[in-house]
Amino acid sequence: MEKSLSLSILTNLITGFIFPSECIICKEKLFLSFPICDKCKKKIIPEPFINCRLCGDIISSASKEDLCMQCYGRKTDYSSLKIVSPYTDEMRKLIHAFKFYGRWSLYKIFVDLALNVIENNFFKVDIIIPVPLHRKRIIERGYNQAGLIAKHIAKYFKIEYNENCVVRVKNTKPQALLKKEERKDNVDNAFKITNTGFKKLYGKKVLIVDDVVTTGRTVQSVASEVKKAEPEDICVFAVAHSQ
């Protein structure tokens, strides 16, 4: 066992030396297969914070409320939202590499962060579903980034995972590229619950997983479809919150 482990480490060192890679965040040369350097590993671990349970904005730790001022009186079909990190420059670079440059294995970093930052009782649900991608986007990208994260969180907690409960019927533009007033129209009627969704989600505690939440319009649109199945509760998890 020790010999095999040593050989594995030696192989990584040799491969890294011959084919040096760069840290995704700072571009420092790496001689191991891990995609970010030790310095940047520390940077992506967020300081303790509290986020608004509806929009994801960070709120004061001194606040006695779990809502920001903008969300008072706001109604959503999900009861709570948890995020791992604000959309820092380091997190942005990781997520862009994950979504747009084929670095699908970065899901491991996001899952590890989730398990270390989010309290375990948040994941006490019956079923986990990802925010779906349109089939054209799946063909282009090769994978659903939210699905990779959701699937492995479900695997860790031994929770049912299903990616066929809700489908994206409208190939929407990325929310981050739109103005606030355009975002709601962009995702309106973009999702549809399936027959599988009606069967699987009825009476269940459902967790919707996404990579980035901006205004919350996307996850609300998915949640409104999930609600049609009459679940017991709907909550949302995302890696980061972007303004």
Secondary structure, DSSP 8 states (H G I E B T S, - for coil): -HHHHHHHHHHHHHHHHHS-EE-TTT--EESSSSSS-HHHHHHTS----EE-TTT--EE-TT-S-SS-GGGTT---SSSEEEEEEE--HHHHHHHHHHHHSS-GGGHHHHHHHHHHHS-GGGG--SEEEE----HHHHHHHSS-HHHHHHHHHHHHHT-EE-SSSEEE-S----GGGS-HHHHHHHHTT-EEE-HHHHHHHTT-EEEEEEEEESSSHHHHHHHHHHGGG--SEEEEEEEEE--
